[in-house]
């Protein structure tokens, strides 16, 4: 997910996307403990997407003065 795509999302959509990615990350981490993953780099990609979303969320909070 690119930064330009994230900036087009609403605050609610960002929060929902963060929640979805965190659930997916949990499932992948759980599965990686029990068996080998098909694409182990997916964990890193998800982690970075979550960080990008949280950064955009924080930027908006600071812009609004929260």
mmCIF file of the N, C-alpha and C atoms, coordinates in Angstrom:
data_MODEL
# 
_entry.id   MODEL 
# 
loop_
_atom_site.group_PDB 
_atom_site.id 
_atom_site.type_symbol 
_atom_site.label_atom_id 
_atom_site.label_alt_id 
_atom_site.label_comp_id 
_atom_site.label_asym_id 
_atom_site.label_entity_id 
_atom_site.label_seq_id 
_atom_site.pdbx_PDB_ins_code 
_atom_site.Cartn_x 
_atom_site.Cartn_y 
_atom_site.Cartn_z 
_atom_site.occupancy 
_atom_site.B_iso_or_equiv 
_atom_site.pdbx_formal_charge 
_atom_site.auth_seq_id 
_atom_site.auth_comp_id 
_atom_site.auth_asym_id 
_atom_site.auth_atom_id 
_atom_site.pdbx_PDB_model_num 
ATOM 1   N N  . UNK A 1 1  ? 0.853   -1.171  0.000  1.00 0.00 ? 1  UNK A N  1 
ATOM 2   C CA . UNK A 1 1  ? 0.000   0.000   0.000  1.00 0.00 ? 1  UNK A CA 1 
ATOM 3   C C  . UNK A 1 1  ? 0.899   1.234   0.000  1.00 0.00 ? 1  UNK A C  1 
ATOM 4   N N  . UNK A 1 2  ? 0.656   2.114   -0.934 1.00 0.00 ? 2  UNK A N  1 
ATOM 5   C CA . UNK A 1 2  ? 1.471   3.309   -1.083 1.00 0.00 ? 2  UNK A CA 1 
ATOM 6   C C  . UNK A 1 2  ? 0.924   4.443   -0.228 1.00 0.00 ? 2  UNK A C  1 
ATOM 7   N N  . UNK A 1 3  ? 1.797   5.398   0.073  1.00 0.00 ? 3  UNK A N  1 
ATOM 8   C CA . UNK A 1 3  ? 1.406   6.538   0.870  1.00 0.00 ? 3  UNK A CA 1 
ATOM 9   C C  . UNK A 1 3  ? 0.308   7.360   0.221  1.00 0.00 ? 3  UNK A C  1 
ATOM 10  N N  . UNK A 1 4  ? 0.364   7.489   -1.082 1.00 0.00 ? 4  UNK A N  1 
ATOM 11  C CA . UNK A 1 4  ? -0.673  8.263   -1.778 1.00 0.00 ? 4  UNK A CA 1 
ATOM 12  C C  . UNK A 1 4  ? -2.035  7.582   -1.668 1.00 0.00 ? 4  UNK A C  1 
ATOM 13  N N  . UNK A 1 5  ? -2.045  6.258   -1.682 1.00 0.00 ? 5  UNK A N  1 
ATOM 14  C CA . UNK A 1 5  ? -3.302  5.520   -1.519 1.00 0.00 ? 5  UNK A CA 1 
ATOM 15  C C  . UNK A 1 5  ? -3.849  5.719   -0.099 1.00 0.00 ? 5  UNK A C  1 
ATOM 16  N N  . UNK A 1 6  ? -2.966  5.723   0.870  1.00 0.00 ? 6  UNK A N  1 
ATOM 17  C CA . UNK A 1 6  ? -3.374  5.866   2.271  1.00 0.00 ? 6  UNK A CA 1 
ATOM 18  C C  . UNK A 1 6  ? -3.961  7.252   2.512  1.00 0.00 ? 6  UNK A C  1 
ATOM 19  N N  . UNK A 1 7  ? -3.354  8.269   1.934  1.00 0.00 ? 7  UNK A N  1 
ATOM 20  C CA . UNK A 1 7  ? -3.824  9.635   2.154  1.00 0.00 ? 7  UNK A CA 1 
ATOM 21  C C  . UNK A 1 7  ? -5.207  9.889   1.558  1.00 0.00 ? 7  UNK A C  1 
ATOM 22  N N  . UNK A 1 8  ? -5.621  9.056   0.625  1.00 0.00 ? 8  UNK A N  1 
ATOM 23  C CA . UNK A 1 8  ? -6.955  9.190   0.035  1.00 0.00 ? 8  UNK A CA 1 
ATOM 24  C C  . UNK A 1 8  ? -8.042  8.587   0.918  1.00 0.00 ? 8  UNK A C  1 
ATOM 25  N N  . UNK A 1 9  ? -7.645  7.756   1.895  1.00 0.00 ? 9  UNK A N  1 
ATOM 26  C CA . UNK A 1 9  ? -8.611  7.091   2.767  1.00 0.00 ? 9  UNK A CA 1 
ATOM 27  C C  . UNK A 1 9  ? -9.116  8.046   3.841  1.00 0.00 ? 9  UNK A C  1 
ATOM 28  N N  . UNK A 1 10 ? -10.313 7.780   4.340  1.00 0.00 ? 10 UNK A N  1 
ATOM 29  C CA . UNK A 1 10 ? -10.851 8.565   5.450  1.00 0.00 ? 10 UNK A CA 1 
ATOM 30  C C  . UNK A 1 10 ? -10.267 8.040   6.757  1.00 0.00 ? 10 UNK A C  1 
ATOM 31  N N  . UNK A 1 11 ? -10.491 8.768   7.826  1.00 0.00 ? 11 UNK A N  1 
ATOM 32  C CA . UNK A 1 11 ? -9.989  8.373   9.139  1.00 0.00 ? 11 UNK A CA 1 
ATOM 33  C C  . UNK A 1 11 ? -10.570 7.019   9.547  1.00 0.00 ? 11 UNK A C  1 
ATOM 34  N N  . UNK A 1 12 ? -11.856 6.832   9.295  1.00 0.00 ? 12 UNK A N  1 
ATOM 35  C CA . UNK A 1 12 ? -12.522 5.575   9.639  1.00 0.00 ? 12 UNK A CA 1 
ATOM 36  C C  . UNK A 1 12 ? -11.953 4.416   8.831  1.00 0.00 ? 12 UNK A C  1 
ATOM 37  N N  . UNK A 1 13 ? -11.727 4.644   7.549  1.00 0.00 ? 13 UNK A N  1 
ATOM 38  C CA . UNK A 1 13 ? -11.184 3.592   6.690  1.00 0.00 ? 13 UNK A CA 1 
ATOM 39  C C  . UNK A 1 13 ? -9.777  3.196   7.115  1.00 0.00 ? 13 UNK A C  1 
ATOM 40  N N  . UNK A 1 14 ? -8.978  4.180   7.540  1.00 0.00 ? 14 UNK A N  1 
ATOM 41  C CA . UNK A 1 14 ? -7.622  3.882   8.022  1.00 0.00 ? 14 UNK A CA 1 
ATOM 42  C C  . UNK A 1 14 ? -7.691  3.011   9.261  1.00 0.00 ? 14 UNK A C  1 
ATOM 43  N N  . UNK A 1 15 ? -8.566  3.369   10.206 1.00 0.00 ? 15 UNK A N  1 
ATOM 44  C CA . UNK A 1 15 ? -8.704  2.594   11.431 1.00 0.00 ? 15 UNK A CA 1 
ATOM 45  C C  . UNK A 1 15 ? -9.151  1.161   11.138 1.00 0.00 ? 15 UNK A C  1 
ATOM 46  N N  . UNK A 1 16 ? -10.095 1.007   10.228 1.00 0.00 ? 16 UNK A N  1 
ATOM 47  C CA . UNK A 1 16 ? -10.573 -0.329  9.862  1.00 0.00 ? 16 UNK A CA 1 
ATOM 48  C C  . UNK A 1 16 ? -9.471  -1.139  9.202  1.00 0.00 ? 16 UNK A C  1 
ATOM 49  N N  . UNK A 1 17 ? -8.708  -0.502  8.328  1.00 0.00 ? 17 UNK A N  1 
ATOM 50  C CA . UNK A 1 17 ? -7.626  -1.198  7.619  1.00 0.00 ? 17 UNK A CA 1 
ATOM 51  C C  . UNK A 1 17 ? -6.533  -1.638  8.602  1.00 0.00 ? 17 UNK A C  1 
ATOM 52  N N  . UNK A 1 18 ? -6.218  -0.791  9.590  1.00 0.00 ? 18 UNK A N  1 
ATOM 53  C CA . UNK A 1 18 ? -5.229  -1.158  10.603 1.00 0.00 ? 18 UNK A CA 1 
ATOM 54  C C  . UNK A 1 18 ? -5.706  -2.393  11.358 1.00 0.00 ? 18 UNK A C  1 
ATOM 55  N N  . UNK A 1 19 ? -6.960  -2.389  11.744 1.00 0.00 ? 19 UNK A N  1 
ATOM 56  C CA . UNK A 1 19 ? -7.525  -3.523  12.481 1.00 0.00 ? 19 UNK A CA 1 
ATOM 57  C C  . UNK A 1 19 ? -7.465  -4.804  11.647 1.00 0.00 ? 19 UNK A C  1 
ATOM 58  N N  . UNK A 1 20 ? -7.823  -4.718  10.376 1.00 0.00 ? 20 UNK A N  1 
ATOM 59  C CA . UNK A 1 20 ? -7.793  -5.891  9.490  1.00 0.00 ? 20 UNK A CA 1 
ATOM 60  C C  . UNK A 1 20 ? -6.373  -6.436  9.350  1.00 0.00 ? 20 UNK A C  1 
ATOM 61  N N  . UNK A 1 21 ? -5.420  -5.540  9.153  1.00 0.00 ? 21 UNK A N  1 
ATOM 62  C CA . UNK A 1 21 ? -4.037  -5.978  8.975  1.00 0.00 ? 21 UNK A CA 1 
ATOM 63  C C  . UNK A 1 21 ? -3.471  -6.584  10.255 1.00 0.00 ? 21 UNK A C  1 
ATOM 64  N N  . UNK A 1 22 ? -3.849  -6.039  11.409 1.00 0.00 ? 22 UNK A N  1 
ATOM 65  C CA . UNK A 1 22 ? -3.367  -6.603  12.668 1.00 0.00 ? 22 UNK A CA 1 
ATOM 66  C C  . UNK A 1 22 ? -3.918  -8.004  12.880 1.00 0.00 ? 22 UNK A C  1 
ATOM 67  N N  . UNK A 1 23 ? -5.184  -8.226  12.507 1.00 0.00 ? 23 UNK A N  1 
ATOM 68  C CA . UNK A 1 23 ? -5.756  -9.569  12.599 1.00 0.00 ? 23 UNK A CA 1 
ATOM 69  C C  . UNK A 1 23 ? -5.040  -10.534 11.665 1.00 0.00 ? 23 UNK A C  1 
ATOM 70  N N  . UNK A 1 24 ? -4.801  -10.075 10.449 1.00 0.00 ? 24 UNK A N  1 
ATOM 71  C CA . UNK A 1 24 ? -4.112  -10.917 9.474  1.00 0.00 ? 24 UNK A CA 1 
ATOM 72  C C  . UNK A 1 24 ? -2.690  -11.231 9.936  1.00 0.00 ? 24 UNK A C  1 
ATOM 73  N N  . UNK A 1 25 ? -2.015  -10.240 10.496 1.00 0.00 ? 25 UNK A N  1 
ATOM 74  C CA . UNK A 1 25 ? -0.654  -10.449 11.013 1.00 0.00 ? 25 UNK A CA 1 
ATOM 75  C C  . UNK A 1 25 ? -0.662  -11.470 12.144 1.00 0.00 ? 25 UNK A C  1 
ATOM 76  N N  . UNK A 1 26 ? -1.647  -11.389 13.037 1.00 0.00 ? 26 UNK A N  1 
ATOM 77  C CA . UNK A 1 26 ? -1.758  -12.351 14.127 1.00 0.00 ? 26 UNK A CA 1 
ATOM 78  C C  . UNK A 1 26 ? -1.921  -13.766 13.583 1.00 0.00 ? 26 UNK A C  1 
ATOM 79  N N  . UNK A 1 27 ? -2.833  -13.921 12.606 1.00 0.00 ? 27 UNK A N  1 
ATOM 80  C CA . UNK A 1 27 ? -3.064  -15.252 12.028 1.00 0.00 ? 27 UNK A CA 1 
ATOM 81  C C  . UNK A 1 27 ? -1.813  -15.800 11.364 1.00 0.00 ? 27 UNK A C  1 
ATOM 82  N N  . UNK A 1 28 ? -1.088  -14.946 10.648 1.00 0.00 ? 28 UNK A N  1 
ATOM 83  C CA . UNK A 1 28 ? 0.136   -15.394 9.980  1.00 0.00 ? 28 UNK A CA 1 
ATOM 84  C C  . UNK A 1 28 ? 1.217   -15.771 10.991 1.00 0.00 ? 28 UNK A C  1 
ATOM 85  N N  . UNK A 1 29 ? 1.350   -14.988 12.042 1.00 0.00 ? 29 UNK A N  1 
ATOM 86  C CA . UNK A 1 29 ? 2.345   -15.305 13.066 1.00 0.00 ? 29 UNK A CA 1 
ATOM 87  C C  . UNK A 1 29 ? 2.004   -16.622 13.754 1.00 0.00 ? 29 UNK A C  1 
ATOM 88  N N  . UNK A 1 30 ? 0.728   -16.838 14.004 1.00 0.00 ? 30 UNK A N  1 
ATOM 89  C CA . UNK A 1 30 ? 0.287   -18.083 14.635 1.00 0.00 ? 30 UNK A CA 1 
ATOM 90  C C  . UNK A 1 30 ? 0.575   -19.263 13.704 1.00 0.00 ? 30 UNK A C  1 
ATOM 91  N N  . UNK A 1 31 ? 0.253   -19.099 12.429 1.00 0.00 ? 31 UNK A N  1 
ATOM 92  C CA . UNK A 1 31 ? 0.483   -20.167 11.463 1.00 0.00 ? 31 UNK A CA 1 
ATOM 93  C C  . UNK A 1 31 ? 1.978   -20.431 11.270 1.00 0.00 ? 31 UNK A C  1 
ATOM 94  N N  . UNK A 1 32 ? 2.800   -19.389 11.329 1.00 0.00 ? 32 UNK A N  1 
ATOM 95  C CA . UNK A 1 32 ? 4.238   -19.569 11.143 1.00 0.00 ? 32 UNK A CA 1 
ATOM 96  C C  . UNK A 1 32 ? 4.857   -20.356 12.294 1.00 0.00 ? 32 UNK A C  1 
ATOM 97  N N  . UNK A 1 33 ? 4.234   -20.297 13.464 1.00 0.00 ? 33 UNK A N  1 
ATOM 98  C CA . UNK A 1 33 ? 4.738   -21.054 14.610 1.00 0.00 ? 33 UNK A CA 1 
ATOM 99  C C  . UNK A 1 33 ? 4.430   -22.542 14.468 1.00 0.00 ? 33 UNK A C  1 
ATOM 100 N N  . UNK A 1 34 ? 3.375   -22.874 13.739 1.00 0.00 ? 34 UNK A N  1 
ATOM 101 C CA . UNK A 1 34 ? 2.978   -24.276 13.621 1.00 0.00 ? 34 UNK A CA 1 
ATOM 102 C C  . UNK A 1 34 ? 3.405   -24.918 12.302 1.00 0.00 ? 34 UNK A C  1 
ATOM 103 N N  . UNK A 1 35 ? 3.562   -24.112 11.265 1.00 0.00 ? 35 UNK A N  1 
ATOM 104 C CA . UNK A 1 35 ? 3.956   -24.663 9.965  1.00 0.00 ? 35 UNK A CA 1 
ATOM 105 C C  . UNK A 1 35 ? 4.698   -23.606 9.169  1.00 0.00 ? 35 UNK A C  1 
ATOM 106 N N  . UNK A 1 36 ? 5.278   -24.019 8.071  1.00 0.00 ? 36 UNK A N  1 
ATOM 107 C CA . UNK A 1 36 ? 6.022   -23.102 7.227  1.00 0.00 ? 36 UNK A CA 1 
ATOM 108 C C  . UNK A 1 36 ? 5.067   -22.289 6.363  1.00 0.00 ? 36 UNK A C  1 
ATOM 109 N N  . UNK A 1 37 ? 5.344   -20.991 6.249  1.00 0.00 ? 37 UNK A N  1 
ATOM 110 C CA . UNK A 1 37 ? 4.513   -20.115 5.429  1.00 0.00 ? 37 UNK A CA 1 
ATOM 111 C C  . UNK A 1 37 ? 4.921   -20.205 3.961  1.00 0.00 ? 37 UNK A C  1 
ATOM 112 N N  . UNK A 1 38 ? 3.945   -20.025 3.082  1.00 0.00 ? 38 UNK A N  1 
ATOM 113 C CA . UNK A 1 38 ? 4.232   -20.014 1.654  1.00 0.00 ? 38 UNK A CA 1 
ATOM 114 C C  . UNK A 1 38 ? 5.043   -18.780 1.274  1.00 0.00 ? 38 UNK A C  1 
ATOM 115 N N  . UNK A 1 39 ? 4.705   -17.647 1.888  1.00 0.00 ? 39 UNK A N  1 
ATOM 116 C CA . UNK A 1 39 ? 5.375   -16.384 1.583  1.00 0.00 ? 39 UNK A CA 1 
ATOM 117 C C  . UNK A 1 39 ? 5.759   -15.693 2.893  1.00 0.00 ? 39 UNK A C  1 
ATOM 118 N N  . UNK A 1 40 ? 6.937   -15.999 3.432  1.00 0.00 ? 40 UNK A N  1 
ATOM 119 C CA . UNK A 1 40 ? 7.314   -15.423 4.723  1.00 0.00 ? 40 UNK A CA 1 
ATOM 120 C C  . UNK A 1 40 ? 7.534   -13.909 4.692  1.00 0.00 ? 40 UNK A C  1 
ATOM 121 N N  . UNK A 1 41 ? 7.772   -13.339 3.524  1.00 0.00 ? 41 UNK A N  1 
ATOM 122 C CA . UNK A 1 41 ? 7.964   -11.892 3.447  1.00 0.00 ? 41 UNK A CA 1 
ATOM 123 C C  . UNK A 1 41 ? 6.654   -11.130 3.616  1.00 0.00 ? 41 UNK A C  1 
ATOM 124 N N  . UNK A 1 42 ? 5.537   -11.851 3.570  1.00 0.00 ? 42 UNK A N  1 
ATOM 125 C CA . UNK A 1 42 ? 4.230   -11.219 3.751  1.00 0.00 ? 42 UNK A CA 1 
ATOM 126 C C  . UNK A 1 42 ? 4.119   -10.607 5.149  1.00 0.00 ? 42 UNK A C  1 
ATOM 127 N N  . UNK A 1 43 ? 4.721   -11.236 6.148  1.00 0.00 ? 43 UNK A N  1 
ATOM 128 C CA . UNK A 1 43 ? 4.704   -10.680 7.509  1.00 0.00 ? 43 UNK A CA 1 
ATOM 129 C C  . UNK A 1 43 ? 5.366   -9.305  7.536  1.00 0.00 ? 43 UNK A C  1 
ATOM 130 N N  . UNK A 1 44 ? 6.489   -9.176  6.871  1.00 0.00 ? 44 UNK A N  1 
ATOM 131 C CA . UNK A 1 44 ? 7.199   -7.895  6.840  1.00 0.00 ? 44 UNK A CA 1 
ATOM 132 C C  . UNK A 1 44 ? 6.376   -6.842  6.101  1.00 0.00 ? 44 UNK A C  1 
ATOM 133 N N  . UNK A 1 45 ? 5.768   -7.234  5.000  1.00 0.00 ? 45 UNK A N  1 
ATOM 134 C CA . UNK A 1 45 ? 4.949   -6.314  4.219  1.00 0.00 ? 45 UNK A CA 1 
ATOM 135 C C  . UNK A 1 45 ? 3.768   -5.799  5.034  1.00 0.00 ? 45 UNK A C  1 
ATOM 136 N N  . UNK A 1 46 ? 3.108   -6.697  5.747  1.00 0.00 ? 46 UNK A N  1 
ATOM 137 C CA . UNK A 1 46 ? 1.963   -6.306  6.573  1.00 0.00 ? 46 UNK A CA 1 
ATOM 138 C C  . UNK A 1 46 ? 2.408   -5.373  7.692  1.00 0.00 ? 46 UNK A C  1 
ATOM 139 N N  . UNK A 1 47 ? 3.522   -5.699  8.326  1.00 0.00 ? 47 UNK A N  1 
ATOM 140 C CA . UNK A 1 47 ? 4.032   -4.859  9.414  1.00 0.00 ? 47 UNK A CA 1 
ATOM 141 C C  . UNK A 1 47 ? 4.315   -3.441  8.906  1.00 0.00 ? 47 UNK A C  1 
ATOM 142 N N  . UNK A 1 48 ? 4.901   -3.337  7.732  1.00 0.00 ? 48 UNK A N  1 
ATOM 143 C CA . UNK A 1 48 ? 5.226   -2.025  7.172  1.00 0.00 ? 48 UNK A CA 1 
ATOM 144 C C  . UNK A 1 48 ? 3.963   -1.262  6.757  1.00 0.00 ? 48 UNK A C  1 
ATOM 145 N N  . UNK A 1 49 ? 2.975   -1.971  6.243  1.00 0.00 ? 49 UNK A N  1 
ATOM 146 C CA . UNK A 1 49 ? 1.707   -1.321  5.892  1.00 0.00 ? 49 UNK A CA 1 
ATOM 147 C C  . UNK A 1 49 ? 1.021   -0.757  7.137  1.00 0.00 ? 49 UNK A C  1 
ATOM 148 N N  . UNK A 1 50 ? 1.057   -1.524  8.224  1.00 0.00 ? 50 UNK A N  1 
ATOM 149 C CA . UNK A 1 50 ? 0.475   -1.043  9.484  1.00 0.00 ? 50 UNK A CA 1 
ATOM 150 C C  . UNK A 1 50 ? 1.196   0.225   9.927  1.00 0.00 ? 50 UNK A C  1 
ATOM 151 N N  . UNK A 1 51 ? 2.523   0.233   9.826  1.00 0.00 ? 51 UNK A N  1 
ATOM 152 C CA . UNK A 1 51 ? 3.295   1.410   10.222 1.00 0.00 ? 51 UNK A CA 1 
ATOM 153 C C  . UNK A 1 51 ? 2.945   2.617   9.346  1.00 0.00 ? 51 UNK A C  1 
ATOM 154 N N  . UNK A 1 52 ? 2.782   2.401   8.048  1.00 0.00 ? 52 UNK A N  1 
ATOM 155 C CA . UNK A 1 52 ? 2.413   3.503   7.155  1.00 0.00 ? 52 UNK A CA 1 
ATOM 156 C C  . UNK A 1 52 ? 1.036   4.073   7.514  1.00 0.00 ? 52 UNK A C  1 
ATOM 157 N N  . UNK A 1 53 ? 0.102   3.170   7.800  1.00 0.00 ? 53 UNK A N  1 
ATOM 158 C CA . UNK A 1 53 ? -1.243  3.608   8.164  1.00 0.00 ? 53 UNK A CA 1 
ATOM 159 C C  . UNK A 1 53 ? -1.244  4.381   9.472  1.00 0.00 ? 53 UNK A C  1 
ATOM 160 N N  . UNK A 1 54 ? -0.493  3.886   10.456 1.00 0.00 ? 54 UNK A N  1 
ATOM 161 C CA . UNK A 1 54 ? -0.428  4.583   11.742 1.00 0.00 ? 54 UNK A CA 1 
ATOM 162 C C  . UNK A 1 54 ? 0.252   5.939   11.608 1.00 0.00 ? 54 UNK A C  1 
ATOM 163 N N  . UNK A 1 55 ? 1.231   6.040   10.727 1.00 0.00 ? 55 UNK A N  1 
ATOM 164 C CA . UNK A 1 55 ? 1.890   7.318   10.489 1.00 0.00 ? 55 UNK A CA 1 
ATOM 165 C C  . UNK A 1 55 ? 0.915   8.323   9.885  1.00 0.00 ? 55 UNK A C  1 
ATOM 166 N N  . UNK A 1 56 ? 0.153   7.887   8.906  1.00 0.00 ? 56 UNK A N  1 
ATOM 167 C CA . UNK A 1 56 ? -0.842  8.770   8.278  1.00 0.00 ? 56 UNK A CA 1 
ATOM 168 C C  . UNK A 1 56 ? -1.906  9.179   9.294  1.00 0.00 ? 56 UNK A C  1 
ATOM 169 N N  . UNK A 1 57 ? -2.300  8.234   10.139 1.00 0.00 ? 57 UNK A N  1 
ATOM 170 C CA . UNK A 1 57 ? -3.290  8.517   11.177 1.00 0.00 ? 57 UNK A CA 1 
ATOM 171 C C  . UNK A 1 57 ? -2.748  9.568   12.151 1.00 0.00 ? 57 UNK A C  1 
ATOM 172 N N  . UNK A 1 58 ? -1.503  9.438   12.539 1.00 0.00 ? 58 UNK A N  1 
ATOM 173 C CA . UNK A 1 58 ? -0.883  10.386  13.465 1.00 0.00 ? 58 UNK A CA 1 
ATOM 174 C C  . UNK A 1 58 ? -0.736  11.763  12.811 1.00 0.00 ? 58 UNK A C  1 
ATOM 175 N N  . UNK A 1 59 ? -0.378  11.800  11.533 1.00 0.00 ? 59 UNK A N  1 
ATOM 176 C CA . UNK A 1 59 ? -0.263  13.072  10.821 1.00 0.00 ? 59 UNK A CA 1 
ATOM 177 C C  . UNK A 1 59 ? -1.594  13.819  10.838 1.00 0.00 ? 59 UNK A C  1 
ATOM 178 N N  . UNK A 1 60 ? -2.672  13.087  10.618 1.00 0.00 ? 60 UNK A N  1 
ATOM 179 C CA . UNK A 1 60 ? -4.003  13.719  10.629 1.00 0.00 ? 60 UNK A CA 1 
ATOM 180 C C  . UNK A 1 60 ? -4.368  14.195  12.025 1.00 0.00 ? 60 UNK A C  1 
ATOM 181 N N  . UNK A 1 61 ? -4.010  13.432  13.039 1.00 0.00 ? 61 UNK A N  1 
ATOM 182 C CA . UNK A 1 61 ? -4.284  13.845  14.421 1.00 0.00 ? 61 UNK A CA 1 
ATOM 183 C C  . UNK A 1 61 ? -3.548  15.137  14.737 1.00 0.00 ? 61 UNK A C  1 
ATOM 184 N N  . UNK A 1 62 ? -2.300  15.231  14.349 1.00 0.00 ? 62 UNK A N  1 
ATOM 185 C CA . UNK A 1 62 ? -1.538  16.437  14.613 1.00 0.00 ? 62 UNK A CA 1 
ATOM 186 C C  . UNK A 1 62 ? -2.065  17.623  13.820 1.00 0.00 ? 62 UNK A C  1 
ATOM 187 N N  . UNK A 1 63 ? -2.524  17.358  12.618 1.00 0.00 ? 63 UNK A N  1 
ATOM 188 C CA . UNK A 1 63 ? -3.075  18.422  11.769 1.00 0.00 ? 63 UNK A CA 1 
ATOM 189 C C  . UNK A 1 63 ? -4.349  18.988  12.387 1.00 0.00 ? 63 UNK A C  1 
ATOM 190 N N  . UNK A 1 64 ? -5.156  18.118  12.993 1.00 0.00 ? 64 UNK A N  1 
ATOM 191 C CA . UNK A 1 64 ? -6.403  18.538  13.610 1.00 0.00 ? 64 UNK A CA 1 
ATOM 192 C C  . UNK A 1 64 ? -6.174  19.130  15.005 1.00 0.00 ? 64 UNK A C  1 
ATOM 193 N N  . UNK A 1 65 ? -4.980  18.979  15.533 1.00 0.00 ? 65 UNK A N  1 
ATOM 194 C CA . UNK A 1 65 ? -4.661  19.539  16.834 1.00 0.00 ? 65 UNK A CA 1 
ATOM 195 C C  . UNK A 1 65 ? -5.011  18.642  18.002 1.00 0.00 ? 65 UNK A C  1 
ATOM 196 N N  . UNK A 1 66 ? -5.046  17.353  17.790 1.00 0.00 ? 66 UNK A N  1 
ATOM 197 C CA . UNK A 1 66 ? -5.360  16.418  18.878 1.00 0.00 ? 66 UNK A CA 1 
ATOM 198 C C  . UNK A 1 66 ? -4.156  16.119  19.700 1.00 0.00 ? 66 UNK A C  1 
# 
